[in-house]
Amino acid sequence: MDAPEPPADGPSPGPLADRLSAVADAVLYEGYLLYPYRRSSPKNRVRWQFGVLLPRAWVERDGPVAPGVSGSADSWYQRTECLLRAGRDDAVVTVRVRYLQMQHKQVEQALPGGFRPVDSLHTADGVRHLTFDEAVPRETRLTVALGDLLCRELTAEAGAAAGEETEDLPAGAGRVVRSRLQVHARVTLTAQRLGTDLVRLRVRTENTGRCPDPSVPRDRALRQALIATHTLITGSSVRFVSLIDPPAGLAKAAAGCRNEFTFPVLGGDPDVGPGGDGQAAPAVLSAPILLPDHPQVAPESPGDLHDAAEIDEILTLRTMLLTDEEKAEARATDPRAAEILDRVDTMPAEVLARLHGAIRSLAPAAGETPGTSRDAAPAGPPERPAWWQEDAAGPSPATDTVLVDGVRVGRGSRVRLRPRRGADAQDMFLAGRTAHVAGVFRDVDDGVQVAVTVDDDPAAELHTWYGRFHYFRPDELEPAEPSPSPAPTPDGDAPTRTTTPPTPFPDHGQ
């Protein structure tokens, strides 16, 4: 994971703050602008994929959004709950809520007597300027004595003011006007004592803005949104407990923490040595992207590339292969895109070489003792067939079906994709497209997910071959045509098992 330079209102100095801010900035700008970094790229027309908090009226126009522990679906709030140990009565907690405020960049051409908004403008210095949407980093910081927080909840405003700045273009050709609407938000902190020195801390961030017309398109609603919203929690005389791998005796308390549209992981170095079990740390990063405990920016990474699950070498090489025309459009799209191109174009060979790979650690395979031969290992009990094997008991994606608008749908059925409001931003690219069902799956929450391949995707056959599909809920599909019986299984047997769509989640956002 990579990170850009921290914003001007970043953390206070210190090694821990610096390391946390590097990771937090990577979260802040995740998906800001995706390769190939051009405005004309379809995936840069549906932006801001993670941690987007919009006005509630807009989000819930079609009904409540099911909460999960990641923020890839639009919501109007985030809820973080984490565990901490407080060893002293004067313990203090600092909570920083960070997000991006959208800023519209409008290019205007100079005319006699005024200016005219335009989509694109070339100036005499050979530079092209494009109308586009940017973003400005924002942060709200709250510091409170833990003792006070145990007695009463604390609520504070976390919004950002409206604003407008104007930049004149060379030779009087025009100007660039950057404008922002006001963002209304609120943060509420509460704490509950669970034991002598154990406390559950809750941070709830809400978009409290009004949306006069919930039917406006998403790109307009985003002007009132908190984007890439995440929370950094630190303190004095406190240690935070891992929810992923809680210490012995705290598993039940960890399981009782309810996180919605975000998930907290430990930040900073783990507690080791005398009295330390490695399952606590001095900070928490609650991000809309699922991360492991103690996430770090890769030391080999020379800078941010904005893409999810970045593979720096591949993206760098691909960026190098952009044509001069494509690079010119990317530079005109956004200043951060121009920074990426400048860095790639001037990257020394030794920096590129170190991106080729690194081994972080080596460990024996499960069940294998260092220094022994795998062939010599004693044979264990026969492995239980996994669910994806045809002879396994339980769910069978190849043969299960699900009811969609009264039509039984399974592998081979043709459907039309109708992602709901609040769906993953990547799914919005596919709205209205037709697809073929590859299988009916159950997720870890026992919900039904239908795997599909898009009909006009030139790589559909390749995706089917190595099992890379798009996944949709049954209520996000409609039969594309009166469907025949789902395709038979490879051995010729017709499918027999059926799957019932899951019951919608209750509205936990109340």
N, C-alpha and C positions, 0 to 999 in steps of 0.2 A: 504494500500500500504506500502511496506517495502523498506528499503534502506540499502546498504552496507556502509562500511566506505568510506568517500569521498576520491578522488584521491589526490596525493601529491600536484598537482597544483590547488587545490580547491580554495574556495572563501576566501576573506579577513575576519578576525575575526569579530564577532558581532552576536547578537541574530538573527536578520533578515536573515543575510547571512547563518547562521547555519540551520535555518528552511528551507529556500529555497533550500539549497544544499542537504538536506536530501530528499526532494521530487524530486529534479532534478536528484539525483543519482539513485533513484528508476526508473525514466524514462530511465536514461542512461543504466541501466542493465536489463530493462524489456525484457524478452525473451532471455536473454544471454544464458541460459542453462535450459531446462525445465525438470520437474519431469518426469521420475525417475532418471534424471541427469547422465544417462549412454550414452556413445558414440553409443552403439548398438541400442538405442531407435530410431525408425523411425523418430520421430518428432525432434530429435537432429541431423538429417542428412540434414534437410533443416532449416537453422538457420537464425537469425537476421531478425525478422518480422517487426520492426517498424523503421521509420525514416531513411531508407537506401537510400543514394544518391550515385548513380553509374555514371560512365562516360556516357555522353549523347548518344554516338553512340551505346552503348550496350542497354540502356533503350529503345531507339526509333527504334530499328531494325525492329520492326513490326508496327511502327507508333507511334504517340504521345500518352502518357498516360493521361487519363482524370483526371484533378486535382480535389481533394476534400479537406475537412478540416481535414482529418486524414492521417497519414503516413503509413498505412498498405499496400500500394502499392509502389513498387519501383519507384523512380523518379531520376532525375538528379539535382533537385533544390528544395528549400523550400522558401516560401514567407510569411512573417509575416507583418501584418499591425495592428497597435493598436493606440488608442487615449490617449493623455496625456494632462494634464493642467500644464502650466508653469507659476508660479506666479512671477518670477523674471527674469531679463535680463541675469543674470549670471548662469542660469540653466545648468546643466551638465547631460548627459546621458551616462551610461555604458552598453555596450552590450557584453555578453559572449556567444559565440557559442561553444557548447560542443558536442563531439561525441566519438565513439570508432574507433580505427584503428585496422584492423584485423592483427593477428600475427600467423604465422604457426609454430606449435611445431612439429619438426621432431625428432623422436627417432632414434639413429644410434648405431649399434652394433660394438664393437671394434674387428677388425681382424688384423692379422699380416700385417703390412704395411699400415693400413688405417682404414676406417670406412665404414659400409654398412647401408643404410637406411632400417629400418624395421618398421613394423606396431605395434609391441608390443615387450617388452623386460622385463624379470624378472631379478632382481639383487640379489646379495647374501644376502641382508638384508630382502628378502622376499617381496619387493615392486615391483609392476607391473607398467610399464611406457607405455603409449599409445601415438601414434601420433595423434594429434588433432589440431583444430584451436582455439586460444584464442583471446583476444583483449586487447588493451591498451587505457586508457582514454586520450583524448586530449582536449585542450581548447584554443580558441583565444579570447582575451579580448580587446575591443576597448572603450576608453573613449573620448568623444568629447563634446565641448560646443554646446548647442542646437542652439545658434545664428549662429555659423559657419555652422552647418548642414542645417539650413534653407536657407543658401546662396549657398551651393554647396554640391554635394554628396561626400561621402567618400568610397573609395574602399581599401580593404586590403587583403593580402593573408592569408588563413586560413588552409593551408595544413599541412602535417606531413612528416618528412624525412624518408627515408628508413633506415633500421638498422638490425643488427644481433648480437645475444649474444649466447654464448656457455656455457653449464653447464655440468661438468663432473659427471658421475654416479659412485657410490661406487665400489671399488675394480677393477677399470679399465674396467668395463663391457662395457662401451660405453659412449655416451654423448647425450645431448638434445640440438638441435640447434633451436633457435627461430629467425625467420626472418620476416621482414616486407618490403613491397614495398612502394614506395613514394606515398602519396596521394596529389593530386593537388586540391585546393579549393580556393574560393574567396567569400568574404562577402562585400556587398554593402549596405550602409546606406543612406537613403534620408528622408527628412522631409518636410512637407507642412503645412503652417499655415491655419487653417480653421476658426479661430475667434480670438478675442482679446487675449485670453490666451489658446486657443485650438489648438493642433498640431496633425497631423497624422504622425506617424513614420513608416517607412518601412525598414525591414531587409530582404535582399535576400541573401541566401547562395547557392552557385552553386558548383558542382563537375566539375572542368575544365580539368580533366584528359583525355588523349586520350586512346582509346581502339582500338589497331591495328586490332583486329579480333572480331567483334561484335557477332560472333557465338559461342564464348567460353561459357562453362557452367557457371551458376551463382556463384558457389563456387569459381571459378577462378576470375571472375570479382569482387567479393567482396574484393579481396586483394587491389583494388584501390578505395574502397568505404569509405564514411563517414557513420557510423552505429549508429543508435539511436540518430540521430542529433536533437538537440533542442536548444532553445535560452532563456537565462535569461537576463532580462532588468531591470535595476535599475537606480537611478539618485539622484541628489540633487536638491531641490526646484522644484520637479515635482511630480504629482500624476497621476496615470494611471486609466483610466475609464473602467468599465466593458463593454464588448461587448455582454455578455449574458443577462445582465439586466442593460442597460444603464440608466443614470439619465434622468429625464424629460427634453425634449428639445434636447437631443443628440441621439435619436433613429435613425434619418436619417443619421447622421454622422457615427454612429456605423455600420449601414447597408452598408455604402459605403466602409468599410474596406474589402479588398479582401485577404483571407488567403488560401494558397494552400499547401497541404501536411503537414499542421501543424495548430494549433489553439491556440491563446493566451488567457490565463485566469489570473485573478488577483492573486498575491502572497502576503503573509504577512497578517497582520491584517487589516480588513476593517476600513475605516474612519467612526467613530461614534462620538456621542456627539455633542456639539454645532458646527453647520456648516457642520457636516458630514452626509452623507446620506447612508453610507454603500455600495455605489456603486463605490468606488474608493479605491486605495491601493497604497503602495509605490513601487510595483514591478509587473512584468509580467513574467510568465513562458509560453513560446510558445512551445508546445509539440506535437509530432506526435501521441500521445494518447489523446483521448478526456477526459478532466478532468473538474470538476466544478471550479468555482472561489474559491480561498483560499484553495487549496488541502493541506492536512496534512498527515504525517505519523501517523498511529494509535499508540497511546502510549503503547498499549498492545503488539505490535509486537516486538519480540526479535531479528529480523534480516531478511535479504533478502531471498526470495525463488524464485525470478526471473519469476514467472508465472503471466500472465495477470489475472486481477481480482482475486488476491490471496485471498484464504480463509486459513489463517495460520493454523488453527486447523486441517483441513482436510489434507492439504499437510504434516504437521508435523507428524500426525498419520500414513499416508501412507508411509512416509519416514522411520518411525520406523519399519514398517513391511517388508522392503526390506530384502532379504536374505543376509547372510554374503558374498556370492559370488557376488551378485548385488552391495552391498556396496563397495566391493573391486574394482569392475570395475568403479564405480562412482568416487572413490578416485583417480584412475589412469587416469580418463578422464580429470579432470580440477581441479586446486587448489580451485576454488570457490565452486565446488561441494564438495570437501573434507571439506571445512569450514562449509557448511550446515550440513553434516553428523556429524561432531564433535559437533556442537551446539545441534542438535537433540538428539544425544546419551547421552549428559550430561545435558539435560534440567531438571531443578528442577520441581517437581510436581506442585508447586504453580505457576510457569510461564506457564506451560501447562494449568492449570486450568483457568487462566485469559484469555486464548484465546477462551474460550467457548462462549463468546458473551458479547456485551455491548450495552446499549441503549444510544445513543447520545442526543436525545431530544424527547420530547413528544409534540404533537400538536393536537388540535381538528380536526376531519375529516372535509372535505369540507362541508360547509353548516350547521355545527353543533356548537352550542354555548356551551362552557364549563359549566358543571353542569346540562345540560338538558338531557333528555332521548332521544335516537335515535328513539325509537318507538313513542314518542310524537311529533316528528317533523312534521310540516304540509306537506302534499303531494304536490310535485311540478308538473310541466308539465311532460307528459310521455317522457321517454328518446328516443332520436332518434336512430334508429338501427345503430350499428357500421358496418364498411365495412365487418367485418368477419362474420356477421350474414347473413344467406342465403336470408332473405327478404329485405336486405338493397339495396338501389339504388346505382349506381356507380360501381366501379370495383368489380369483384367477383373472387377471386383466384381459387375457385373450378370449375368455368365454363369458365373463360377466356382462350384464346389460343394465341400463338405467332408463327410467321413464322420463322422456322429455316432451312436454306438451302433448301427452297422451300417446306418444309413439315410442316403442321400445328401441333403444339405441345401443349399439355395441360395435365391436370391431368391424370395420368395413362400411358403417353407416355414413351417409353424407349429411353434414350439418352446416348451418350458418352461424357465425360467431357474433354474439351480442354482449360484449363485456359491460358489466353494470357500472354505474357511477361509483367511484371509489376503487375501481379495479387497478391492478398494477399498470403503471403508465406504459410499460412495454406492450401490454395486451391491447391498448387503445389503437395501436398501429393496425391491428387486424380487424377492427370493427367492420361488420358487413361482409367480410370475406367468407368464402365457403371452404370447407375442409373435410377430410375423411378421418373417422375415428380409428385410432390405433389400439386403444385399450381403455378399460374402465378400472381405475385404481382407487384405493383407499389410502388416505394420508394418516399421519400419526395420531390425529384427533378423531379418526374414524369417519372423516368426511369423505365425500365422493369427489374425485377429480377425473375428468375425461381427457385423455391424451389425444391430440389431433395433429395431423400434418396438413398444412395449408395447400390448397389445390394448385395455385399458380406459383408456388415456390419452386424455382428450378432445382433446388437441392433437396426436394421432398423425398426422393428415393434414397438419397444418401442418409438423410436424417432417420428414415425408417430402418436402414441397414444397421446404424450404430445406436439406435434407440434415443435419439434426441427429439423430444416432442414439445409442443405447447400444451399447457394444461388449463382447463376451464371447469368451473362448476356447472352442474346440469342447468341451473337457472340462467346461465350465460349463453346457452345454446338454443337453437330452434331447428327442427328438421328442415333440411333444404328442399326436400321433395318427399312424397309418400315413400317411406322407407321399406324395402323388403326386409326379410329376416336378416339379422346380422350375419356376417361372413362366417362360414364354418371354420372350425379349428383345423390345424394342419393334418390331423389324422382323420378328418372327414366327419367327426361328430358335431352335431348342431349344439350350440350353447344352451345350457339349461338353467344356470344360476342367474338370479336377478339381484339388483342392488336398489335400495330405496334411498332417494336423496336425503341428505341430512336435514334435521330440523334447524331452522335459522337460529343464530345466537340471540340471546336476550340483549337488550340495550344496556351494556355496562357503563355507558357514558353518562347516565343520569346522575 
